[in-house]
Structure formats: C-alpha cells, structure tokens
Amino acid sequence: MIIALCLIAAALALPCSAQENVAEITPGPQAARQVCLTDFADAAVDGDWAPALQAAIDSFASDDPALTGGTLLIPPGVYPVSRPVTLGTSRGQWGLHVVGYGATLRGTETLDAFEMPEREPEEAELGIPILQIHGMEGIEGGNFCIEGLTFDREARGNGVGISLPMGHGVAKNTTFRSIKVTGQNVGVHINYQWQIFFAECMFRGNGRGMIIQNHGNNIGLTNCTFRRNNYDGLVIGPDRGQWGSNGQHISGTIFEANKGYGLLLLTSAQTFVAGCYFEANGNHLGVMTEWETTIDTNLFWGYYGHGWRRNEFSDNACIVVRGANRLQMRNNKYAAVNAWFRRAEDGERWEYVPVPPGPQGVKDKAPVEPVQEEGFVYEQRPVGIMIQGNLSGDFVFDALPVLHPEATVETTAIARDTGLSYYGYDEATHSFIERSLLPE
C-alpha cells in the first residue's frame, strides 16, 4: 500500500505536459467578460454616471447560455447617479460580480424626482432607488455579487439605496459583501425576494437601514452593522395578504444607536437572532410577530443616551413583546436598562410608568423621572423584557418579564431557559414571579 501511494503521488507531481489523458484547458469567451466602468466614461452626461453604469452592465447582455456573468470593476471615486440603474435584465448578466472598493454611487436630487411606473405600493412609498436588482426570468437565481460599493445621497433621507423589487423575477443567491449604505430613506428594500445574503455590510445614517417585506425569505446577515439610523435598524414586515417573511438568520451583527428599534420583527417567521450586540437603541428589539422566533446568546446593553422618543418605551426596555407566540429567548445578557414603576401605598400591583413624549435630543442617559403623585410608591426596576400586548401560547424567557398595565395574560406560566424554574403569573400583582421546580 505504501508503494502504491508513493507511485500515485509521483504521478501527480509530474508536469502537465508529462501526464497522459489530461485535456487541454483553453480560455473561452467567458474569460474576456471583465470590464471597467471608466471604459464607458463617454456615456456619462453632464456628470451623471447612470448612463455609463447602465451601459457597462448591459455590455454583459447575451442570449448565449455559455456567456453569463463576469466582473464589472468600478474604480475608486464618486459617481453621481441621476436615474435608477438596473441589474438583471438579461440572462447574460446572471452571476455578474460588481466590485467597487473605494467607489461611491451618489444619488442626486434629480434622481429623487425621477418617476418610475408600475411600482408596488411599498416601493412607491419609500422613494426612488439608486440600484435595483431583478431576477432572471426562466433561470434559477441571479447569483449576483455586489462588493465594496458605497451608496449615499445628496439630499439625505430620500429614496432607497438598493431595491430588490417585486414583480421582476426573484434574484436568488444574491450576495452583498462589504457595502455601505448611508443617507437614504431606506438603505435596502427587499420585496418578495429570497436567498439574499449580506456579510460585513454597514447601514448607517438612513431613515431605516433595511426593510424586508412580502415573502422576504431566507435572508442571511452576518457580521453587519446597523448604526445611527434615524428610526429603526432592520425591520421585517409588514407583509401583504397571507404572505409572511420566513427563515431569516441574523448573527454576529451590531445594532447600535438607532433611535427607534435596533431590530423590529413584525411579520417574520422562523427567525433566528444569535450572537448579536445591541447597544444604545431606543429599544433594542421589538417582537410583534406571532410566528416562531429564537433569540439566543445576544448582549443587550445600555440606553440610547440622547432621549430620542421614537418608540412607546424608548430607553425603558431591551425587548418589547406584543402579539408574539412561540418565542424563545435563551442565554441572553440584559444590562443597564431601567424604567420607573409605581404602586398604590396600600396595594400590591406595580405598574409601569410610561415615558412622556418628547422633547427630542435630551442628553440625560437616565430614564426620565416621573411626576410623583401622593398615595403612590415609586421605584426604578431593570427591564429586560417588556410585555406590552396579549401574552398567549408557548414561550421560553431567560429574564423575568415585566407587564405593561395594558397587557393581558392568557399564558399563566412561562418556561425559563434553565429548566430549573419557571415564571408564574400572579393576578393580584399583575406580574410574573419566578418559581422553582425543585422540591423545597
């Protein structure tokens, strides 16, 4: 056996010219499918690079099944865009890799005024995109890769950076790597698309970093950052009709200093959030979906620190739960979030004291102290999980939940993730009390 292995190794070590029965590999036309945006600079008009970028993308168009994909290089620089650019109008673009480290596509005010026909209601509400990506009709997937580009806006807070719209095929297996989207109304809008992946991307300074809607399935985010968005970082939902958005996997991602929710789950299902870091959001996470959600081994840390009141419970709860079901929270760490509670001096029931609305931009990091009425006892308490709506169904919680006065309880016992205790509802105090499963 040793001799045989040596003979095989020796044969593999021979140069290609000395090996028999080895087919010669000759570069085909596919090897030439690499272009640079500046090769199309003549198409740019009055500083608008949208026609040049569209021409560069369209240069990959082909009806030949053997000619698909390639690489489009966008050199470092700023490229104003005054009309939407579309990727995915020809089967020859399937698998196109757009590389733009150091390059910025900047949406102009002319782009903001552009009119696009036949748009879905959700898309029309959000504004005009810089880049829209279509699926390949009759081809399984899109297999696009967008890498290294920055998307920003002249008039901040308008339009969409990247749109994957409904009604133009499904761009399956599209990957975004190391992109940055800033200054948009919505950084990325995914509408009726699935198998879309983001890695090492940043969504900063938008109205909302990303919205996934209407059957936005199998969306993966790994090691991304949602930071300082004016409302929410990532929103899943709402969905139209019977559609839901299923199977999102969010891991190793940072949600920091978003003025609304860091992550807001409205109509998601089978969503898994693991190993993420939440810091200084209005509320770190909102779970408003009745479908299966798992929140595992995340760190929730601190207040927003500037008093922005985008949510009902801003600066007062890590996780807000409303209308949820089949929710599992395991191994999470909840830190440095407090809220005010009160009870009548002769009563047992503690009630959450809502934060008064506004003003915006308060610098105090501590929760606002309420006006204390006579006959009540006031106290600050840590709030990892706030139950705001109806609580029914199966739950596993890893911190003692707090009930809003308007909350209703049908589930009188909640499992605790250790398995050694549970949270039992006490009607007199309208609160959950931790109880042991071990014999006394």
N, C-alpha and C positions, 0 to 999 in steps of 0.2 A: 504493500500500500504506500509506503514511504517513497519507493522508487517511482511508482505511478504518479504521485503528487508532484515529485520533482520534474518529471517529464512534462506534465501539464503546465507547470509554472514556467519551464524553459520555453515551451511553445508560445505561451502568451507574451513572453518577453521579447520575441523576435520582432524586428521592424515590420511595418505593414507590408512592405514590398516583398518580404520573405515568407509571408503567410499565404497559404493557398486558400482558395474559395472565399476570399474576402471581397465583397462588392465594392467597387469604387464609388465614393460619395462625391457628387459634383454639385456645386451650388446651383440652385434653380432661381427662377424669377423672384421667389419669396425673399431671397437674401438681399435684394435691392430695394425692398419696401421699407426704407428708412428715409425720412425727410426732415428738414429743419424749417421752422416757421419763417425764418428770415429769407428762405428761398422764395417766399411768396410775398415779400415786402411790397412789390409793385401793386398788389391788390389792396393794400391799405389806403384809405381815402381820408384826407384831412385829419390824420392822426387816429382814425378809427381802424383798429386792427381786427374787428369782427369779420370783414370780408376776407382778409388774408388767412385768418384762422380757419374759417369755414372752407376756403379753397384748399388749405393744407389737409384738412380732414377728408374732404371729398376726393382728394387725389388717391385715396386708398379704395375708392369705389370700384367694384368689379363684380361681374356675374360668373366669373370662373371659380368653381369651388376650390381650386388649388391655390387661389390668390386671396388670402384672408389675413387680416391683421398686419402687424408691423410696428414700427416705432416712430412717433412724432416727437421731435425734440423742440422744446420752447426755451431758448436761451435766457439767462438772467436779464431782467429788465421789467418795465411797467408797460402794459399793453392795454390802452383804453378800448372798451367794447361798448358799442352804441346800439347793437341789436343782438338778440339771443343767438348763440352758437349751438348747433345741434350735432350730436354724435349718434350714429346708429341708423342712418337712412339707407345703407347699402350693406349687403351681406359681405362685401369685401372689407368692411370695417370691423367685422367680428374679430375680437381678440386684439384690438388696437391698444397699444401701450403709449400713453401720453406722459412724457417726462418733462417736468418744469421746475427743477430746483433753482430757487432764486428768481423765478418769474412770477409776476402778479398780473392777473386779469382784473381790470378795474372797470366796474360798471359805471357808466356815465349818467348824467341827468337825462340825456337823450334816450338812453335805454329805459329809464324809469317811465318815460312817456310812450313807449312802444306798445302797440295794440296787437295782441295775439288772439286769433279766432279759435273757436271750438275748445275752450278750456273747461275743465271740470270746476264746480263751484269752489272747492277747497283751494285749487290752484289759482283761480282768479282773485280770491280774497288776499292772497299773500304777496302778489306783485310779480314782476317780470324777472325771469331767471337770466343769469349770465350764461350758464351752460345747462342744456337739457340733454338727457341721455335716453334714447329709445332702445327698445328691444328689437331683435331681428325676427321679423315675421317668417315663420317656417323654419327657423333654426332654434335649436335648444340652447338658450342662453345668449349672452352678449360677450361675456368673458373679457370685458374691458378692464383696464387698469389705469387709474389716474394717480400720478405720483409727483409729490414735491411742489405742486402749484399753490399759490395764494390767491384767494378771491376776496376783493374788497369793493367798496362803493364810494363814489364821490359824495353823494348825498346820503349820509349814514342813516341806517334804519329803514331803507327801502328795499323792496324786491327780495329775490331769492338767489343765493349763490349757485347752488346746484339743484336741479329739479329732475327727478325720475318720475315722469307723469303717467297717469292712467291713459289707456286707450291707444298706446303706441307700441304694443308688444311689451314683453317682460325681459328686462336686461339682466337675466340670471348670471350669477357668478361674476358680478362686477365688484372690483376691489378699489378702495381708496387708501393710499398709503402716504403718510407724512404730508397731508394737505393742511392748509389753514384757511378758515373761512371767517371773515370778520366784517362788521359794518352793515350786515344785511338785516332786513326784517326777519327772515328765517334763513339760517345758514344752509341747511339741506332739507329738501322736502321729498319724502318717499311716499308715493301714492299708488297703491295697487302694484307693488313690485315685491319680489322676494329673492333670497340668496344674494344679499348685498352685504359687503364686509368693509369695516373701517379699522385701520391699525395705525397707531401713533399719530392720530389727527388732532387738530385743535380747532375748537369752535369758541371764539372769544368776541365779546362786544357786539353781539347781534341782539335782535329782539328776543328770539328763541333760537337756540343753537341748532336743533334738529326736530322735525315733526315727522312721525311715521303714521300713516293712515290707511284705512280701507284695504285690509288684507295685506299689510306690510309684514310678510312672513320671513322667518329665518334670517333675521338681521343680526349680524355679529359686530360687536365693538370691543376692541382690545387695546388697552393702554392708550386711550384717548383722553382729552381734556376738554371739559365744558366749564368755561371760566368767564365771570363778569358779563353774563348775558342779562339783558335788561328785564326780562321776565323769567322764563324757565330755561334750563339747560337742554334737556331731552324730554320730549312729550311723545307718548304713544297713544294715538287716538285723537279725537273721537272718530268712530267708523260709521259709515252709512249703511242703512238696511241691516241685513243679517250678518254683514261682514265683521270679522274681527281680525286682529293682527297677532299672529301666533309665532311662538318659538324664537324669542329674542334672547341672545346670550350676551350679557354685558359684564366684562371682567377687567380688573386692573385699571379702571378708569377713574379720573379725578373729576369731581363736581365741586367747584369752589366759587363762592361769592356771586352766585346767581341770585337775583333779587326776588324771584318767585320760588319755584321748586327746583331743586337740582335735577331730580328725575320725577316725572309725573306719569303715572300709569293709569290711563282712563279706560281703554278697551283692549288691553293686551291680554294674552293668554299664554300659558306655558313659558313665562318669562323668568329667567334666572339671572340674578344680580349677585356677583360674588367677587370678593377681594377688591372692592372699590373704596375710595376715600372721599368722604363728604365733609366739607368744611365751610362754615360761614355762609350758608344759603339761607334764604327766607325761611323755608322748610326744606330739609334735606330730601325727603322722599314722600310723595303722595301716592297712596294705593287706593284707587277708586274703581278697580276692576273686579268683577265677580269671578274671574277665571283664575286658574292655578298660577300662583306666583311664589317664587322661592327667593328669599333674601338672606344670604349666608356669608358670614365672615367679612363684614364690612366695618369700617370705622366711621362713626358719625361724631363730628367734633365742632362745637362752638357756634356762636351767633354770627349773623351777617356783619354786625358791628357798625352799621350805619342807619339802622332803624327803618329801612325801606319796608313799606307795608303792602306788598303785592298779594299776600295770602291772608286768609282769615286768622291764621295762627302764627304770623310771622314772628320769628325769634322765640317761639314758645313750644315747639315740638320737633323732634327729629323726624318722626314718621307720622303722617296723618292718614288714618284709615277711614274710608267711607264706602259703604255698599260693597265691601270686599267679601270674598269667600275663598275657601281652600288656600289660605295664605299661610306660609311657613317662614318664620324668622328664626334663624339659628346662628349661634356663635358670634353675634354682632357685638360691638362695643359702642355704648352710648355715653357721651361725655359732654359736660359743661353746658347743658341746656336746662333752664329753669323757667317756670311760669308761676303766676300768682293764683292761689286758691283761697276760698273763704267758706266758712260755715257759721250758722247762727250759734250764738253763745250757748243756747240751750238745746242745740241739735247735734246730730252726728254726721250729717251729709255734707261733704266737701264739694264745692262747685268751682269749676274753672272760671276765672275772671277774664273775659275776653280783652284783648288789647284794643284800645280806642284807635280809630282810623287816623292815619297821618299824625303829625306832619312828616313829609319826606326828608330824608337826609339827617335824621337825628344821630348825633355822634355817640351817644351813650350806648355801651355794649350790654348793659344790664337790662333785664325786662322792665318796662315802664311800670312804676309803682302806681297802683290804682288809688282813687279817692276812697279812703276807708270810712265806711258808714258805721254809725253806732249800732251796737247789738250784734256785730259780726266779729269773728276772729279771722285774721289774715295770715297767710303763710306761703312762702316760696317752696316749691317742690320740683324735683327733677322730672322731666317729661321726655322719656324716650319714645313712647308710642301713645298717640292721642287717638281715641275712638270718637269720631265726630258724628257718624250716622248710625244705621242699623247694624247690629252685630249678630250674624246668624251663620250657621254652617260650621265647618271644621277649621280650626286654627291651631298653630303652634307658635307661641311667642317666647322670646328669650329675655323679656323685661316686663315688669309689672305695668300693664296698660292703664292709662288714665281715661276716664269717661267725661266727655263734654256733657253739660246738662241736657242738651237736646238729643243725645244718643239714646237709642233703645236697645235692649238686650234680649235676644232670644236664646243665645248660646250661654248657658249659665256656668259652664266650666270650659276653660281653655287649657290645652296641654302646654306644659313647659318643656323646653328643649332638652333639659337634663334627664327627664323621665322620672325624677325622684319627687317631683311636686307638681302641682297644678294651680291655676288661678281660678278661684271660685267667686261667683258674683254674690254680693251682699246687697239685698234690696234696700235695707234700711239706710245704708250709706251711699247707695248708688255707685259702688266701686267694686273692683276686684281685689281679693285678698289672697295672698299666697298661702297654700295649704300643703302639708306634706303627705306623701303617700306611704311613708314609713310608719310602722306602729310606734306608739308612744312608749 
